[in-house]
Amino acid sequence: MARGKAPTFELQRAAMLRAAAGLFAEKGFHNASMSAIAQACGVSKPLLYHYYRDKEHLLFDIADSYIDELLAIVASVEARKLGPEAHFSELVTRFMEEYEHAQDHHMVLVQDVKFLKEVQAESVAAKQRRVVAAFADALARVEPGLKGRKLDKAVTMILFGMINWTFTWLRADGPLTFHDMAPIVTGIFLNGVRGLMRGEGAGVAVSGAAADA
């Protein structure tokens, strides 16, 4: 009979993922060796290989488990049955807070997933599409006209462009926290979406084109 996993297996695995994510975020995926990862984890190299066959295996688990956390947030917010604006605001707030508390994992997801093999990369991308779809749906609840004009996904990607890279400039010792920024992002974004649907965004584009002519 095969032996089951020790009770500490998942705890050890989670600790390894945290340490590896920190190293990948600091040095970059290609600059982190399995020896350095083992040292950062505080384990022997053979023990690390008992859990993970190579760096790509670690990278996939970091990205995959982090996306699962984001999907869990989506499900949690959906379960609250909030009104359209409150639902969107709560999604942005919860994601910004998660970005702050899991910054290393977030950096690995946005910077290093490109190094995964095709099958693994597609698995992560499929889950990312579910996150994007949830935000697109939340925006469409606030402004249903987005879907009719086929702008819901494009506008959602603009939102992620705003929040996904905050780690590059929003510092822990700065005057604002991720939680502070969440209502600012929500306010700027929702007011901009309303302006877009009133035609203000289109007017700006036309005016700019006329000025260039």
BELQUI-V582574 format. One record per pair of residues at least 12 apart in sequence whose ideal C-beta (glycine too) atoms are under 10 Angstrom apart, sorted by the first residue. I is the first residue (numbers start at 0). J is the second residue. D is the distance in whole Angstrom. If there is no record, write none. Layout:
# BELQUI-V582574
i/j/d
I/J/D
I/J/D
This chain:
# BELQUI-V582574
i/j/d
8/49/10
8/50/8
11/40/9
11/42/8
11/46/8
11/47/10
11/49/9
11/50/7
12/50/6
12/51/8
12/60/8
12/64/9
13/60/10
13/64/8
14/40/7
14/41/8
14/42/9
15/36/8
15/37/9
15/39/9
15/40/5
15/41/9
15/42/7
15/46/9
15/47/7
15/50/6
15/51/7
15/57/7
15/60/9
15/61/10
16/40/9
16/50/9
16/51/9
16/57/7
16/58/10
16/60/6
16/61/5
16/63/10
16/64/7
16/65/9
16/103/10
16/104/8
16/107/10
17/39/9
17/40/9
17/61/9
17/101/9
17/103/7
17/104/8
18/35/10
18/36/7
18/37/9
18/38/9
18/39/4
18/40/4
18/41/8
18/42/9
18/47/10
18/57/10
18/103/9
19/31/7
19/33/10
19/35/10
19/36/5
19/37/10
19/39/7
19/40/7
19/47/9
19/51/8
19/54/8
19/57/5
19/58/8
19/60/9
19/61/6
19/103/9
19/104/10
19/107/9
20/39/10
20/57/9
20/58/9
20/60/10
20/61/5
20/62/9
20/64/10
20/65/8
20/101/8
20/102/9
20/103/4
20/104/5
20/105/9
20/106/8
20/107/5
20/108/9
20/111/10
21/36/10
21/39/7
21/40/10
21/102/9
21/103/5
21/104/9
21/106/9
21/107/9
22/35/6
22/36/6
22/38/9
22/39/5
22/40/9
22/57/10
22/103/9
22/107/10
23/36/9
23/39/10
23/54/9
23/57/8
23/58/7
23/61/7
23/103/7
23/104/9
23/106/8
23/107/5
23/110/8
23/111/6
23/114/10
24/61/10
24/102/7
24/103/4
24/104/8
24/105/9
24/106/4
24/107/6
24/110/8
24/111/9
24/166/9
25/39/9
25/103/8
25/106/9
26/39/10
27/106/10
27/107/10
27/110/8
27/111/7
27/114/10
28/54/7
28/55/9
28/57/9
28/58/6
28/61/10
28/107/8
28/110/8
28/111/4
28/112/9
28/113/9
28/114/5
28/115/10
29/54/9
29/111/9
29/114/7
31/54/7
31/57/9
31/58/10
31/111/10
32/44/10
32/54/8
33/47/6
33/48/7
33/51/8
33/52/10
33/53/7
33/54/6
33/57/9
34/47/9
36/51/8
36/54/7
36/57/7
37/51/10
40/57/10
54/111/10
54/114/9
55/114/7
55/115/6
55/116/6
55/119/7
56/115/10
56/119/9
57/107/10
58/107/7
58/108/10
58/111/6
58/112/8
58/114/6
58/115/6
58/116/10
58/119/8
58/120/10
58/123/10
59/112/9
59/114/10
59/115/6
59/116/8
59/118/10
59/119/5
59/120/9
59/122/8
59/123/7
60/119/10
61/101/10
61/103/8
61/104/6
61/107/5
61/108/8
61/111/8
61/112/9
61/123/10
62/104/8
62/107/6
62/108/5
62/109/10
62/111/8
62/112/5
62/115/7
62/119/8
62/120/9
62/122/9
62/123/5
62/124/10
62/126/9
62/127/9
63/108/10
63/112/10
63/115/10
63/119/8
63/122/7
63/123/6
63/126/7
64/101/10
64/104/8
65/97/9
65/101/6
65/103/9
65/104/4
65/105/7
65/107/8
65/108/6
65/123/9
65/126/10
66/104/9
66/108/7
66/112/10
66/122/9
66/123/6
66/124/9
66/125/9
66/126/4
66/127/6
66/129/8
66/130/7
67/126/7
68/97/7
68/100/10
68/101/7
68/104/8
69/93/9
69/94/7
69/97/7
69/98/9
69/101/9
69/104/10
69/105/9
69/108/9
69/126/8
69/127/9
69/129/9
69/130/5
69/133/9
70/126/6
70/127/10
70/129/6
70/130/6
70/133/8
71/93/10
71/97/10
72/89/9
72/90/8
72/92/10
72/93/5
72/94/7
72/96/9
72/97/6
72/130/9
72/133/9
73/90/7
73/93/9
73/94/9
73/129/8
73/130/6
73/132/9
73/133/4
73/134/8
73/136/10
73/137/9
74/133/9
75/89/9
75/90/10
75/93/7
76/88/10
76/89/5
76/90/5
76/91/10
76/92/9
76/93/6
76/94/9
76/133/9
76/137/8
77/89/10
77/90/9
77/133/8
77/136/9
77/137/9
81/137/10
81/140/10
82/140/9
82/141/9
83/137/7
83/138/9
83/139/9
83/140/4
83/141/5
83/142/9
83/143/9
83/189/10
84/137/10
84/140/9
84/141/6
84/185/8
84/189/7
85/141/10
86/136/9
86/137/6
86/140/7
86/141/8
87/134/8
87/136/10
87/137/5
87/138/6
87/139/10
87/140/7
87/141/6
87/142/10
87/158/9
87/185/7
87/188/8
87/189/7
87/192/10
88/137/9
88/141/10
88/181/8
88/182/7
88/184/9
88/185/5
88/186/9
88/188/10
88/189/8
89/137/9
89/181/9
89/185/9
90/130/10
90/133/7
90/134/6
90/137/6
90/138/10
90/158/10
90/181/10
90/185/9
91/134/9
91/137/9
91/158/8
91/161/9
91/162/7
91/180/9
91/181/5
91/182/8
91/183/10
91/184/6
91/185/5
91/188/8
91/189/10
92/177/9
92/178/7
92/180/9
92/181/4
92/182/7
92/184/9
92/185/8
93/181/8
94/130/9
94/134/9
94/158/10
94/159/9
94/162/7
94/163/9
94/177/9
94/181/8
94/184/10
95/162/6
95/165/7
95/169/9
95/176/9
95/177/4
95/178/7
95/179/9
95/180/6
95/181/4
95/182/10
95/183/10
95/184/7
95/185/10
96/176/9
96/177/6
96/178/6
96/181/7
97/177/9
98/162/7
98/163/8
98/164/10
98/165/7
98/166/7
98/169/9
98/177/6
98/180/10
98/181/10
99/165/9
99/166/9
99/169/8
99/171/8
99/176/7
99/177/4
99/178/8
99/180/9
99/181/10
100/177/9
102/165/9
102/166/5
102/169/10
102/171/9
102/177/9
103/166/9
105/163/8
105/164/10
105/165/9
105/166/6
106/164/10
106/166/6
106/167/9
108/123/8
108/127/8
108/163/9
109/159/9
109/163/6
109/164/7
109/166/8
109/167/10
110/164/10
110/166/10
112/124/8
112/127/9
127/159/9
128/152/10
130/155/10
130/159/9
131/151/10
131/152/7
131/155/6
131/156/7
131/158/9
131/159/7
132/151/9
132/152/8
132/155/8
133/155/9
134/151/9
134/152/9
134/154/9
134/155/5
134/156/9
134/158/6
134/159/7
135/150/10
135/151/4
135/152/5
135/153/9
135/154/8
135/155/4
135/156/9
135/158/9
136/151/8
136/155/9
137/151/10
137/155/9
137/158/10
138/150/9
138/151/6
138/152/9
138/154/6
138/155/6
138/158/8
138/188/9
138/189/9
138/192/7
139/151/5
139/152/10
139/154/9
139/155/9
141/188/10
141/189/6
141/192/7
141/193/9
141/196/10
142/154/9
142/189/8
142/192/5
142/193/7
142/195/8
142/196/5
143/196/9
144/192/9
144/193/10
144/195/9
144/196/5
144/197/10
145/192/7
145/195/8
145/196/7
147/196/10
148/195/9
148/196/8
148/201/10
150/192/9
150/195/7
150/196/9
150/200/10
154/188/9
154/191/9
154/192/6
154/195/7
154/196/10
154/200/10
157/188/8
157/191/9
157/192/10
158/184/8
158/185/10
158/188/6
158/191/10
158/192/9
161/180/10
161/184/6
161/187/8
161/188/7
162/177/9
162/180/8
162/181/9
162/184/6
162/188/9
165/177/7
165/180/7
165/184/9
